[in-house]
Amino acid sequence: SDHTLQYPSSPEAVDWTLHFPGFAGLAKSPQFADVGCGFGGLMIALAPLFPNTLILGKHGFTRSLRMEIRVQVSQYVQDRITALRISSAEPQSFQNVSVVRANAMKFLPNYFAKQSLSALFFLFPDPHFKIRKHKARIISPTLLAEYAYVLRPGGIVYTITDVKDLHEWMAAHIKAFPLFEFIDEETLRKEGQGPIIDAVCTATEEGKKVERNGGEKWLACFRRITDEP
Ligand code: SAM
């Protein structure tokens, strides 16, 4: 469970140069966060497209039973990034991606300063089908306040799932939250977000699995609006 993990007391306490050694001395913090990154497919796809953007995957668990598996997955993602850094011809490649093992439902503001992120990804999150388990869903009114806090105005929340009920739940909650507005795919593509949308739909391991099984995917994106007068 969570007490076995160490958390930074605040974003200032995180030494990002350990995660992104290629950016040491530039005082940069992550701008993209993939919450529940799984095996890291999204980050690996986005890294070369946004070479100057730091991308952090959060890998977590909610139950101690799954912990060991999840520890291994986290290590797998870190090893995958290290291997890509070593093997790629360009020395700066994949210096901009990293992963932390953390419960994003509890400790997001410990990692990210107010309005520091420009994109938050929730891709194929665990559906928690039973009604009594809905409180474990990664989108909820309380957590939306945290997501709005760490996202800068104009920043985007990307959600995608193959579970229609979860899609409706996430979209309804985010739409109802005063600091987010729904933004359709066409508009995002016109704004140049096409490569991100494509990665969101196809680059993650879960997304690929859905595709192999011929399942449907529901995408919904939202813009963090400004709360300044
Ligand atoms: N996004 C990935 C993909 O599309 O392939 C993985 C999807 S997988 C179904 C859900 C992921 O969310 C798992 O990696 C799990 O460890 C992670 N997760 C669940 N609860 C979490 C939490 N509270 N904090 C961080 N990650 C969490």
Residues whose N, C-alpha, C, O or C-beta is under 5 A from the ligand:
A	BS01	SAM	V35 G36 C37 G38 K58 H59 G60 F61 T62 A102 N103 A104 M105 L123 F124 P125 D126 T204 E205 E206 G207
